[in-house]
Amino acid sequence: MSYCDHHVPESMAEAVAVNEACNQALPSELATALRPVWLFAQPYKAEKRERGLYWRGYFELLLGPERIHDDWWQFPRARDYYLARRDDAARFWVFQDVSDGAWYVHGEFA
């Protein structure tokens, strides 16, 4: 995978052939940013239940939000990202879509 200069998380990497050089240099603002090891190809929809946020278990939000804007010049939207711990102690990157309030699970930390 090679880094691409894009502000939307799922567009920040692209596959390159094994014999091609990849770009591993990150801009300074991303070098220390909280990012998961595994970013899912598509975010999974989470449910807001009585006990809290749920996707294959319940979540506790630990850190955040970090607001990331999608392609605002085409489709103005924003996401608030959080570090969350599921009840089995696995840590995930979750976000709430600011426009409709829906919750998603976008990646998993090692």
TAPE-V655255 format. One record per residue. N is the residue number from 1. PHI is phi in whole degrees, 0 to 359 (none if undefined). D_CENTER is the distance of its C-alpha to the mean C-alpha in Angstrom with 1 decimal. Layout:
# TAPE-V655255
<<N PHI D_CENTER> <N PHI D_CENTER>>
This chain:
# TAPE-V655255
<<1 none 16.8> <2 234 17.3> <3 292 15.4> <4 240 15.6> <5 282 15.9> <6 212 13.5> <7 270 11.4> <8 272 9.0> <9 309 6.2> <10 287 7.7> <11 252 11.0> <12 273 11.0> <13 219 12.8> <14 220 15.9> <15 286 18.3> <16 232 21.6> <17 298 24.9> <18 301 25.9> <19 267 28.7> <20 259 26.7> <21 288 25.4> <22 244 21.7> <23 267 20.3> <24 254 18.7> <25 280 19.4> <26 259 16.6> <27 296 17.5> <28 303 18.4> <29 291 15.7> <30 263 13.0> <31 300 15.4> <32 246 14.9> <33 286 11.4> <34 283 9.4> <35 223 7.1> <36 285 7.2> <37 289 10.2> <38 248 9.3> <39 257 6.6> <40 293 8.2> <41 303 10.3> <42 226 9.8> <43 298 7.8> <44 267 10.6> <45 290 12.4> <46 256 13.2> <47 252 16.6> <48 266 17.9> <49 250 21.1> <50 302 23.9> <51 278 22.7> <52 134 19.2> <53 288 15.8> <54 226 16.3> <55 203 14.8> <56 57 17.1> <57 141 18.0> <58 271 17.7> <59 248 15.0> <60 243 15.9> <61 283 13.7> <62 255 14.5> <63 210 13.1> <64 135 11.9> <65 268 11.4> <66 243 10.1> <67 276 10.7> <68 238 9.4> <69 267 12.0> <70 285 12.0> <71 307 15.3> <72 299 17.4> <73 282 20.6> <74 255 20.3> <75 226 18.4> <76 297 17.8> <77 213 14.6> <78 218 12.2> <79 233 9.1> <80 256 9.4> <81 265 6.5> <82 223 8.3> <83 275 9.2> <84 228 11.1> <85 245 14.0> <86 278 15.3> <87 295 19.1> <88 263 19.6> <89 79 18.0> <90 289 15.0> <91 252 11.9> <92 227 8.4> <93 256 5.1> <94 243 6.1> <95 219 6.7> <96 248 10.2> <97 288 11.5> <98 295 14.1> <99 289 16.6> <100 238 17.2> <101 80 15.7> <102 290 14.0> <103 251 11.4> <104 219 8.7> <105 254 7.2> <106 248 4.3> <107 193 5.5> <108 233 8.6> <109 273 10.4> <110 288 13.9>>
